[in-house]
Amino acid sequence: MELIKQGAEAKIYLAGFAEFFGADLLPGEKVIVKHRIPKRYRIEEIDRKLRKERTVREARVLHRAKEFGVNCPYVYEVDLKDMKIVMEFIEGDRLKELLESVPMEERLKLCREVGRQIGKLHEAGIVHGDLTTSNMILREGKVYLIDFGLADFDTTLEAQGVDLHLLRRAMESTHYTWFEAGFEAVLEGYAEIRGKKAREEIEEKLEEIESRGRYRERSWVG
C-alpha cells in the first residue's frame, strides 16, 4: 500500500484490489484504504468508540448516497477491528484544477452537475461537511464527490445551508475570478433535483448564514 494522504483523523492509502480480495480478481484495479488511526491523547476505550462510530457512519453515508444516485465511491469492505474502510478509487481529474483549464461554458456545465450531485445528497438526508472542488473528481464525464470523512445524516435546512455556504466560500477562494457565475450554476443544478421552492429556501438560509458571518466580523473589529 502507498500512503497518499495523512490527515488529523486518518491515513489514506492507495492499494491494489487484489491485495484484499484475491490475485485473480480485477487485476490492475486500485482501491482506497482509509485507516482511522488511534489517538494517544484520548483514553483508549473512548478513542476506539469514536473511531468505530465514525468509520461506521462514513460507510453508511456512502451506502445511502449510492442508493440516491450520488456519484461517490463504492464501499467494498469495512474492518471494525482496525477501523479501515476499503473503497473504490475514483481516478480522474480533480475539479479544482480542471475548472481553471476549460472554457467558461464548460465550467458552468460542470458546476450545474455539481449542484445536481449535492441536490441528490441532500435529498438522501446527508450533508457532506467538506464541499470543495478539491473533493470532486471528473471521471468519464461524470462528477464524483469524494472524502466523506466529515459527512453526516442531517435533514435540517441549517445543515444543508452550511454545506452550500462552505462550497461558496471554497469557490470564492479557489475560483475567485468567476465564482459568482459558477455558484449560480451550482444552485441551478441543485434546483433541478430539489425543485424551485427548495432553491428559494436554501438561498434564504445562505443569506442568513452570510449575515451572521458579517455580524461576527463587525463585532470582532469593534
NUFIMI-908168 format. One record per residue: residue in one letter; x, y, z of N, C-alpha, C in turn. Coordinates in steps of 0.05 Angstrom, whole numbers, padded with zeros to 5 digits, always signed. Layout:
AXYZXYZXYZ/...
***
This chain:
M+00017-00024+00000+00000+00000+00000+00017+00025+00000/E+00008+00045-00013+00022+00071-00015+00007+00093-00001/L+00020+00105+00019+00007+00127+00034+00006+00151+00015/I-00019+00161+00011-00022+00184-00007-00032+00209+00007/K-00042+00206+00031-00052+00229+00046-00053+00222+00076/Q-00046+00242+00092-00049+00238+00121-00062+00262+00133/G-00085+00258+00145-00100+00279+00158-00099+00276+00188/A-00114+00292+00202-00114+00291+00231-00127+00266+00242/E-00147+00255+00227-00162+00232+00236-00154+00206+00222/A-00144+00208+00198-00140+00183+00183-00116+00184+00164/K-00106+00161+00157-00086+00158+00136-00101+00145+00112/I-00094+00156+00088-00106+00146+00063-00085+00132+00047/Y-00091+00107+00039-00072+00091+00023-00085+00084-00004/L-00067+00082-00023-00075+00071-00049-00063+00043-00051/A-00081+00024-00058-00072-00004-00058-00085-00019-00082/G-00076-00043-00087-00088-00059-00108-00112-00074-00098/F-00132-00077-00114-00156-00092-00107-00148-00120-00099/A-00129-00132-00114-00121-00160-00109-00108-00164-00082/E-00097-00143-00070-00085-00145-00043-00106-00153-00022/F-00131-00146-00027-00152-00151-00007-00170-00174-00015/F-00174-00177-00041-00196-00195-00050-00187-00218-00068/G-00160-00222-00070-00151-00244-00086-00137-00236-00112/A-00116-00249-00119-00099-00241-00142-00114-00244-00168/D-00134-00262-00169-00147-00267-00194-00171-00248-00199/L-00177-00231-00180-00200-00213-00181-00191-00185-00190/L-00203-00175-00211-00198-00148-00221-00168-00140-00221/P-00152-00154-00235-00123-00147-00236-00119-00119-00246/G-00102-00104-00233-00097-00076-00241-00115-00056-00228/E-00138-00065-00217-00157-00047-00205-00146-00037-00178/K-00150-00011-00172-00140+00000-00148-00162+00007-00128/V-00155+00008-00103-00175+00016-00082-00162+00037-00064/I-00179+00051-00050-00171+00069-00029-00176+00055-00002/V-00156+00056+00015-00159+00046+00042-00157+00069+00062/K-00179+00073+00076-00179+00095+00096-00177+00083+00124/H-00155+00090+00138-00150+00079+00164-00152+00101+00185/R-00172+00099+00202-00174+00118+00224-00155+00110+00246/I-00135+00127+00250-00113+00119+00267-00119+00126+00297/P-00108+00110+00315-00112+00115+00344-00100+00142+00352/K-00112+00154+00372-00102+00180+00383-00092+00175+00411/R-00067+00178+00415-00055+00171+00442-00065+00190+00464/Y-00073+00214+00456-00081+00233+00477-00109+00227+00488/R-00124+00209+00474-00151+00201+00483-00149+00176+00500/I-00167+00173+00519-00170+00148+00533-00176+00126+00513/E-00162+00103+00516-00163+00083+00495-00191+00074+00489/E-00207+00070+00510-00235+00060+00506-00252+00081+00490/I-00248+00106+00498-00263+00127+00484-00253+00131+00456/D-00227+00129+00452-00215+00131+00425-00226+00110+00407/R-00227+00085+00416-00237+00063+00400-00266+00067+00393/K-00282+00076+00412-00310+00081+00408-00315+00102+00387/L-00300+00124+00389-00302+00146+00369-00295+00137+00341/R-00272+00123+00339-00263+00114+00313-00282+00095+00300/K-00294+00077+00317-00313+00058+00307-00338+00072+00297/E-00349+00091+00313-00373+00106+00305-00369+00121+00279/R-00346+00134+00276-00340+00150+00252-00336+00132+00228/T-00324+00109+00232-00319+00090+00209-00346+00079+00200/V-00363+00071+00219-00389+00060+00212-00406+00082+00198/R-00406+00106+00209-00422+00128+00198-00414+00134+00169/E-00388+00135+00164-00379+00142+00137-00387+00120+00117/A-00385+00095+00125-00393+00073+00108-00423+00074+00102/R-00439+00080+00123-00468+00082+00119-00476+00105+00102/V-00462+00127+00105-00467+00151+00089-00462+00145+00059/L-00439+00132+00054-00433+00126+00026-00453+00107+00014/H-00462+00087+00030-00482+00068+00020-00508+00082+00014/R-00517+00099+00032-00543+00113+00027-00541+00133+00004/A-00518+00146+00002-00514+00165-00021-00516+00150-00047/K-00504+00127-00049-00506+00110-00073-00535+00103-00079/E-00550+00097-00059-00578+00090-00063-00594+00112-00075/F-00586+00137-00070-00600+00161-00080-00587+00171-00106/G-00569+00156-00118-00558+00163-00143-00535+00182-00143/V-00523+00187-00120-00500+00204-00118-00475+00190-00129/N-00460+00203-00146-00434+00192-00155-00414+00194-00133/C-00408+00172-00121-00388+00171-00099-00376+00143-00098/P-00355+00139-00082-00342+00113-00083-00359+00090-00072/Y-00356+00067-00083-00368+00042-00072-00352+00034-00047/V-00365+00024-00027-00352+00012-00004-00349-00018-00009/Y-00325-00028-00009-00320-00056-00013-00319-00072+00013/E-00308-00059+00033-00304-00074+00059-00301-00054+00082/V-00312-00061+00105-00309-00045+00129-00297-00063+00150/D-00274-00055+00160-00259-00071+00180-00261-00056+00207/L-00278-00066+00225-00282-00052+00251-00262-00061+00272/K-00244-00079+00264-00222-00086+00283-00200-00065+00281/D-00192-00059+00256-00171-00039+00252-00182-00012+00243/M-00208-00009+00242-00222+00016+00235-00213+00025+00207/K-00217+00007+00187-00210+00013+00160-00234+00010+00142/I-00235+00027+00121-00255+00025+00100-00240+00021+00074/V-00247+00000+00060-00235-00005+00033-00256+00004+00013/M-00250+00023-00004-00269+00034-00022-00258+00038-00050/E-00276+00043-00068-00268+00047-00096-00250+00071-00099/F-00230+00068-00116-00212+00090-00123-00224+00105-00147/I-00231+00130-00143-00242+00146-00165-00219+00160-00179/E-00211+00149-00202-00189+00161-00217-00199+00179-00238/G-00189+00204-00238-00198+00223-00258-00185+00250-00253/D-00198+00271-00262-00187+00298-00259-00201+00313-00236/R-00185+00324-00218-00196+00339-00196-00208+00365-00206/L-00232+00371-00198-00245+00395-00208-00230+00421-00201/K-00216+00421-00179-00202+00445-00171-00184+00456-00193/E-00169+00438-00206-00151+00445-00228-00166+00446-00255/L-00184+00426-00259-00197+00424-00284-00214+00449-00291/L-00228+00459-00271-00245+00482-00276-00230+00507-00285/E-00205+00508-00278-00189+00531-00286-00177+00528-00314/S-00180+00504-00326-00167+00499-00351-00186+00495-00375/V-00212+00498-00369-00232+00495-00390-00247+00521-00396/P-00260+00523-00419-00275+00548-00425-00298+00552-00405/M-00307+00577-00404-00328+00584-00385-00353+00568-00388/E-00361+00562-00412-00385+00547-00417-00383+00519-00404/E-00359+00507-00407-00354+00481-00395-00354+00482-00365/R-00342+00504-00354-00342+00507-00325-00370+00508-00314/L-00387+00523-00326-00415+00526-00316-00430+00500-00319/K-00425+00485-00340-00437+00459-00344-00429+00440-00321/L-00404+00440-00314-00394+00423-00292-00405+00432-00265/C-00407+00459-00262-00418+00469-00237-00448+00461-00233/R-00463+00461-00255-00491+00452-00254-00492+00423-00245/E-00473+00407-00256-00473+00378-00248-00465+00375-00219/V-00447+00392-00209-00440+00392-00181-00466+00398-00165/G-00481+00417-00173-00506+00424-00159-00525+00401-00159/R-00527+00386-00181-00545+00363-00182-00536+00341-00162/Q-00509+00337-00161-00499+00316-00142-00505+00324-00113/I-00501+00350-00107-00507+00359-00080-00537+00357-00074/G-00553+00363-00094-00582+00361-00091-00590+00333-00084/K-00578+00313-00097-00584+00285-00092-00575+00277-00063/L-00552+00288-00056-00541+00282-00029-00559+00293-00008/H-00569+00318-00011-00587+00329+00009-00614+00315+00008/E-00623+00306-00015-00647+00290-00016-00645+00265+00000/A-00621+00254+00002-00616+00230+00017-00614+00236+00047/G-00616+00261+00055-00613+00268+00083-00585+00269+00093/I-00566+00274+00075-00538+00274+00081-00526+00302+00075/V-00508+00311+00093-00492+00334+00087-00463+00325+00086/H-00448+00336+00067-00421+00327+00062-00401+00337+00083/G-00403+00362+00090-00386+00374+00111-00360+00385+00101/D-00352+00379+00077-00327+00390+00066-00329+00393+00036/L-00349+00407+00027-00353+00411-00002-00334+00431-00013/T-00314+00422-00027-00295+00439-00041-00290+00425-00068/T-00280+00440-00087-00274+00428-00113-00250+00410-00112/S-00236+00410-00089-00214+00390-00085-00226+00363-00079/N-00251+00362-00070-00263+00336-00063-00284+00328-00085/M-00278+00336-00109-00295+00329-00132-00277+00320-00155/I-00285+00298-00168-00269+00286-00189-00286+00282-00214/L-00275+00289-00237-00289+00284-00262-00278+00258-00274/R-00295+00237-00276-00287+00212-00287-00306+00203-00309/E-00296+00200-00332-00313+00191-00355-00338+00208-00358/G-00334+00234-00355-00356+00253-00360-00375+00257-00336/K-00370+00243-00314-00387+00245-00290-00372+00258-00267/V-00386+00275-00252-00374+00288-00228-00379+00270-00204/Y-00357+00263-00190-00359+00246-00166-00352+00263-00142/L-00366+00259-00120-00359+00270-00094-00343+00250-00079/I-00321+00259-00066-00304+00241-00051-00300+00253-00023/D-00285+00238-00006-00277+00246+00021-00301+00254+00038/F-00315+00233+00048-00339+00236+00064-00333+00234+00094/G-00308+00240+00102-00300+00237+00130-00315+00255+00149/L-00325+00278+00140-00340+00296+00157-00370+00296+00151/A-00378+00277+00134-00407+00275+00126-00423+00265+00149/D-00449+00272+00149-00467+00263+00170-00496+00262+00159/F-00512+00247+00174-00541+00247+00167-00554+00271+00181/D-00565+00289+00165-00577+00313+00175-00596+00325+00154/T-00621+00327+00161-00641+00336+00141-00649+00365+00145/T-00636+00379+00164-00644+00406+00171-00635+00426+00149/L-00651+00446+00145-00644+00467+00126-00618+00481+00134/E-00614+00484+00161-00590+00497+00171-00565+00482+00162/A-00565+00456+00166-00541+00440+00158-00537+00440+00128/Q-00558+00439+00113-00555+00440+00084-00545+00467+00074/G-00555+00488+00088-00546+00515+00082-00516+00518+00088/V-00507+00508+00110-00479+00509+00117-00462+00494+00097/D-00472+00471+00088-00458+00455+00068-00453+00471+00043/L-00474+00485+00033-00470+00501+00009-00455+00527+00014/H-00458+00537+00038-00442+00561+00045-00412+00555+00044/L-00405+00531+00055-00376+00524+00054-00366+00521+00026/L-00384+00510+00008-00376+00508-00020-00372+00535-00033/R-00391+00553-00027-00389+00580-00038-00363+00594-00029/R-00356+00591-00003-00331+00603+00007-00307+00590-00006/A-00308+00564-00010-00285+00550-00022-00282+00559-00051/M-00305+00562-00066-00303+00571-00094-00293+00600-00095/E-00302+00616-00077-00293+00644-00076-00262+00646-00072/S-00252+00628-00056-00223+00627-00050-00207+00616-00074/T-00217+00594-00085-00202+00580-00106-00207+00590-00134/H-00232+00598-00140-00240+00606-00167-00252+00634-00166/Y-00237+00652-00153-00247+00679-00146-00255+00696-00170/T-00243+00691-00194-00250+00708-00217-00277+00703-00229/W-00288+00679-00223-00314+00672-00236-00333+00657-00217/F-00327+00657-00191-00342+00640-00173-00371+00647-00171/E-00378+00673-00175-00407+00680-00173-00424+00667-00194/A-00414+00667-00219-00428+00653-00240-00428+00623-00236/G-00406+00613-00225-00403+00585-00220-00422+00575-00198/F-00424+00591-00177-00442+00583-00155-00472+00586-00163/E-00478+00605-00180-00505+00607-00191-00512+00582-00207/A-00492+00572-00222-00497+00547-00237-00501+00524-00218/V-00486+00523-00196-00490+00502-00176-00519+00503-00166/L-00529+00526-00160-00556+00529-00150-00577+00520-00171/E-00571+00526-00196-00589+00517-00218-00590+00487-00219/G-00567+00473-00217-00567+00444-00217-00581+00433-00192/Y-00577+00446-00170-00590+00438-00144-00620+00439-00147/A-00630+00460-00159-00659+00463-00163-00670+00443-00182/E-00655+00433-00201-00664+00412-00219-00671+00387-00204/I-00657+00382-00182-00662+00358-00166-00683+00363-00145/R-00681+00386-00131-00697+00391-00107-00720+00409-00112/G-00721+00423-00135-00744+00440-00141-00739+00469-00135/K-00756+00486-00146-00754+00515-00144-00757+00524-00115/K-00776+00512-00100-00781+00520-00073-00757+00515-00055/A-00745+00491-00059-00721+00484-00043-00698+00503-00048/R-00696+00512-00074-00675+00531-00080-00680+00557-00066/E-00704+00567-00066-00711+00592-00053-00705+00590-00023/E-00712+00568-00011-00707+00564+00018-00677+00564+00024/I-00662+00550+00007-00633+00547+00012-00620+00574+00008/E-00629+00590-00012-00617+00616-00016-00623+00635+00007/E-00647+00634+00018-00653+00650+00042-00635+00642+00065/K-00632+00616+00068-00614+00606+00090-00585+00615+00085/L-00576+00615+00061-00549+00624+00054-00545+00653+00061/E-00565+00669+00055-00564+00698+00062-00562+00702+00092/E-00578+00686+00107-00578+00687+00136-00551+00680+00147/I-00539+00658+00137-00513+00649+00146-00492+00670+00140/E-00493+00681+00116-00474+00702+00108-00476+00726+00127/S-00501+00734+00133-00505+00758+00150-00495+00752+00178/R-00497+00728+00188-00487+00721+00215-00456+00724+00214/G-00444+00715+00192-00415+00717+00190-00406+00746+00189/R-00421+00763+00175-00413+00791+00173-00417+00804+00200/Y-00437+00796+00215-00442+00808+00242-00419+00801+00260/R-00409+00776+00259-00387+00767+00277-00362+00783+00269/E-00357+00787+00243-00334+00801+00234-00334+00830+00244/R-00358+00843+00243-00360+00870+00253-00356+00872+00283/S-00367+00852+00297-00364+00851+00326-00335+00848+00334/W-00320+00831+00318-00292+00827+00324-00276+00853+00319/V-00282+00866+00297-00268+00891+00291-00274+00911+00313/G-00299+00912+00321-00307+00932+00341-00295+00927+00368/
***
